[in-house]
Amino acid sequence: MTKTESLAKACKDLMLKEPFYGLFLIALNKKWDERIPTAGVGLRNINVELLINSNFWESLTPPQQIGLLKHELLHIAFFHLTGTYNHLNDKELANIAMDIEINQYIDAAILPPNPQLPDCYPHLNLDAKAGTMYYYDKLLEKKSEGDSFIQSLMDAIANNDNTTTLPNGNVVTIPSHVWDELQSLDETTQKLITSQISHTLNQVAEQVKSMAGNIPGEIELLLKNLNNIEPPKFDWRGYIRRFAGKSIKIYTKQSRRKFNKRLPEFSGLKIKQQKHILAAIDTSASVNTAELKEFMHEIYHMFKTGSEITVVQCDTAISNISKFNPKDEFTIYGRGGTDFQPVIDYYNENQNKYSCLIYLTDGEAPAPENAKGNLLWVHSNQSQINQDLPGFKIQLN
């Protein structure tokens, strides 16, 4: 059987076993490409295409070939390559985190050899199906602690090894995704690609429904979240770039593509900066559910600028402070009266941690005292701007 025939058979088998992924695969252009070590995703105008190394393909068993196809389809469906995770500075760990996430949605019996899974790192106590950001944060934390498991991964990457043996004896494959071409595209093009993928996913879902088939649970949840996100009502990228103050975090990262002019034998360095925004939500009883939903959509779009977001909830007192993760369920605390002063006091005491404070509210409370730093009051579209509030003020519309 030729490689083309085996690819056609794998596509047919995936269609019979999991119609959604089979139809999704049919919608993509597929191309043999020996420049990549295993398989990956490329760009064809504003459409993505599946690239496969024929030698690697032929080294797999037929079930593993199906697993490989589903693996790459999940990378596309989870928007791993269209800018969603551009703000993650450690790209090697981001790739590993992405693989840990999607491999859990593939039958272990058909995964290609030595897959990245939570069980590979038992000492990290990783939760199942917790999302790329969760795994990335856990890996990054352990890397900063000098964890031997993470160090073995970094050594393998530095040596261009395809696999490495972890200290516990587990052998894992190092992800070989190179998505610089896709992730370095301008914002408008990335939005077009994201929109095209979203359209394809919704179209395939409708086809599956018309065939009385089942949409996989992970895709159903993804589509629900995708279709519930509204466009931003404010130019957060422009505001954060121009007015949000200094970057709190500065990273240096080795780059294989950037030439080191002073020391040619070493890789070049990229300097990365990241804003850290304190987003306050007015959770008083005067703010209704529609306004809270509006606020959460805007915080999501702040996050999409590549900023780190810490959310503080407050009615008459601060009830919760937590890091924003779009994959997490968000619980609202409070629902009492309104007092802006507790958040202002907290921000004043912790200005060294944050680039700015963005307070989302209906504005129905007296102005706080002693407000300092970069401050923006965001009023809901159902409210009136409270002109007594200090600092910049806008209304969503």
N, C-alpha and C positions, 0 to 999 in steps of 0.2 A: 504494500500500500504506500503510495507516495505521500509526501508531507501535506500536499493540498487535499488529497482524499481523506487523510486522517483528521485534518482540521474540519472538513465538511462533516465527517462522521461525529466528531466531538460536539459540533454545533447542533446537530440533529439530536444527539443523546441528551444534551443540556435542555433542549426544547421540550423533549418528552418528560424529563425528570423535573425541571423547574421552568415552566413556560415563561414566567416573567423575564428571567435572565436569558433564556433562549431568544425571546423577541428583542430584548435589549441588544443582544449580541448581533442579531441580524441587521439592526439599525445602524451598526458601526461598520466603517470600512476597516478591512483587515489586511495587513501587509507584512511580508517577511522582511526582516531587517537584521543583518549580521553585525551592525554597529553596536547593538545593545547586548549585554551578556545573557539575559533571560527573556523577559517580555516587559513591555511598558506601553506608554500612551504618548502619541504624537499629535501634531496639529495639522489639520487640513482646512485652510481658510478659518472659519469660526467653528468648525466641527472637529471633534477629537477622533482619532483613529487608533486602532489596536496594532501595536508593533510586536512581532514575535521573532526571536532568534530561532532559526530552523534547526540548528544543531541541538540546542537546549530542548526544543519541542520534541525531537525524536528520541531524546534520552529519557523521556517520561513514559510511564505506563498510560494506557488510555484513560483510566480514572483520574490520574494525576493531571492529564491534559485538560480534562474538564475542570478540575480544581484550579488550575492556572488561569483558565479563561474567567472563571467566576471571581477569582482574586482581583484581576485587573478591572473587571466590570464594577466591583465594589469600590475600588479606588475612584472610579469616575462618578458613580452614583453618590458617594459620600462627599463629593466635591473636594477631594484631597489635592487636586492639581489646578484649581482655578482661583487661587488667591485667598481662600478661606483661612489658610494657615500660614500665610506669608509672614506674619508677625513673629512666628516662632524662629528664634535666632539660631538654635542648634539644629540644623537641617538633618544631620545624621540621626539624632535622637528622634526628631519628628517623623522620619521615615520608619524607624523601628516602632514608634508608637502607633502609626497608621496601620502597619502590618499586624501588630498585636490586636488592634481593634477588629479589622475586617476578617482575619483568619478564624475568628470565633463564630462567624456566620457561614463557615464552610465545613462540611463533614470532614472530620479529621482523617478519615480513611482515604480521601481523595486529594488531600493537600500535597503540594510538591514537597520534596525532602526537607527535613529540618526547619519547620516553620516557626516563626515567632509567635508565641502564645503566653498568656499569663503564667502557666505552669512552668515555663522555662526559668522563671525568677521566683521561686517559692519564698525566699526570704523577704520579698517586697510585699507579700500578702495583697496582690493586685485583685481588685474586684472584677467580676465578669462583666463584659459588655458595658464598660463604664465610659467609653468614648476616648477619642484621640487626646484631647486636652488633659484628661485625667492621667493617662499613661505617660504622656510627655512630662507633666509636672512631677510625677513619681520618679521617672528616670533621671530628670534633671536634678532633682533633690539628691538622689543617690550619687550622681556624678560629682556634685559639689562636695560630697562627703568622702570622695575617693574610693567608692565601692569597687571591689575587685571584678565583679561581674561586668559593670559598665566599662571599666578600664580595658577588659579583654575585648569588648566590642570596639572601642576606640582604637586599640592597637591593630585589630583586624582591618578596620577601615583605612588606617594610615598605611598599611601594607598592601592595600587593594586585594585583600583576601575575600573570597566568596562566602566562607563559613568560618566559624570559630568555635572552640570548645570552652564552655563556661567552667568556672571553678567546681561546680557540682557534677561535671561530666556531661551535661546536656550540650549537644551540638546544635547550633542555630545558623540559619542562613542570614547573611547581611543583605538587607534590601539594596537593590541596585538602581532605584528610581533616580533618574536625572531629569528633573522637571524645570530646570532653570529657564528654558525657552518659554514655557507656559507661564511660569510665575513672574517673569520679568516683563511681561506684556503690560501695556498701559491699562489704566483702570477701565476705560471705555471698552476696550477689546475683551478684557476679562469678564466684564458684565455681559457682553454679547455671548461669550462662550458659556457662561453660567446659565444665561437665559435659554440658550439652545439645549443644554443638557436637561434643564428643568422641563422644557417642552417635550423632549424625547421621553423622559421618565413618566410624565403625565399621560402622554400618548400611548405608551406601552401599557400602563396601568389600565387605561380604558379598553385596550384590546383584550387584555387578560380578563377583565370583568365581562366583556361581551362573549367570551368563550366559557363563561361560568367557571373560570379558574380562580385560584387563590393568589393574592398578592402577598409576598413574604412579609412577615411582621416588621422586620427592620426597615423595609422599603415603605410600608404603609405609614409607619411613624415618621420617617423622613419626609414623605410627601405631605403629611399633615402639618409638620412644622414648617416646611417650605412654603406651602400655600397659605399659612397663617401669618407669615411675616409681611408686613406692609412696607412700602418704600419709605425712606427717611423723610421727615417733614422739615428738616433743617440740614444745612451743609456742615455736617460734623467734621468732615475731613478738612475743609477750609478753616473752620473755627479753631480746631485743635492745632493746626499747623501755624496759624497766625497769632492766636491770642492765648493759648493754653499754657504759656510759660515754658520753663526749661524741661528737658528730658530728665527723668529721675534715674533711669537705668541706661547705662552705656556698655555695650558689649564689643569685644573684639573677637573675630572669628577667622580661622584659617580658610583660605580660598584656593581651590585647585586651579581656578580659572584666572585669578588675578596674579600678575607677575610681580615678584618682589625685586624692585630695582636695586636696592642696596645690597641684598644678599640673594643672588640668583638661585643658589642651591636650596633655598627655603621657599615655602608657599607664601603668597601675599596675604595681607590682612584686610578684612573688611571691618569698618567701624559701624556698629548698629546702635541706634538710639530708640528709646521707647518712653512714651509719656505714661504716667500713672494718674488716672483720673478718679477723684472721689465723686461718685454720683449719689446724691441724696434723693430719696423718695419720700414725699409727704404721704404718710399712711393714715392721716386723720380721717374721721368719719365723713368729712365734707368732700373728700375725694372719692368719686364713685368707681365702679369696676371698669367702666369704659376708659376713664382717665388713667387708671393704673395700667391697663393693657397698653394704652398709648405710650405711657412712660417706658414700659418694658421694651416696646419696639424701638424706641429711640436709644435706649441703653445698648440694645443689640447692635445698632448701627454705629454707635460710638466704638464698641468693641471691634467692629469690622474695619475700623481705621488702623488697627494694629496697636491700639493702646491697651494697657492693662487697666481693668475697671474694678474698683472696690465699691460696693453698694452699701450705703448706710440707710436704714429705715428709721423714721422718726415721726411720732405724733407730738405728744408733749415731752417725750423723752426718747432717747435712742433705744430701739428695741432689738436691733440686729446689725452687725457689720460682717460682710462676707465678700469674698472674691467672686466676681461674675464669671459664670461658665454657661454658655448658651445651651449646653447639653443637659444641664441640671434642671430639675423641677424647682420652681421658685415659689417660696412660701411667703405670704404677706403677714407681717406682724403689726400690732398697734390697733388702729381704728378708734382712737379716742379723740381728744381735742388737738389743737395745733400750737406748736411753739417752735420757731426757727432757731432759737438761741442755742439749744444743746448741740446741734450740728455745727453751727458757727464756732462755738467754743472748742469742739473736737478738732475742727479744721485748723483753727489758730494754733492749737497745741501740736499739730502734726504736719505743718506745712512743708517740712523737709521731706516728707514721704510722698507728697502729691504735687502734680503739675498744676492742678486747678480743682475748684469745687463747682460742680454743676448741680443745681438744686431744682428738681422737678416737682411742681406744686400747682395748686389752684390759687395760690397767693392770698388766701383768706386768713391772715394773721398779722399782727403788728410787726413792723420792721425790727430785726435784731440789732443789738448794739455791738460796736467794736468789730465790724466785719473787715477782714483783711485779705490780701492776696488776690489771686485771679478767681473771680466769682461770676457765675452766670446763672440767672434765674430763668427757668424754662416753665412757662405757664401752659396749662392744657388748653386745647382748642375750645373748651366749654367755659373757660374762665375769662376774667378781665385782668389786664396787667396791673399789678399793685405798684404804682409809681413811687411809693415810699421806700421800696426795697433798695438797698445799696448795691451798686455795681451794674453790670449789663443786664438787660431784661429783654426776653423775646416771648412771643406766643406761637405755639404750634398751630398750623392751619393746613 
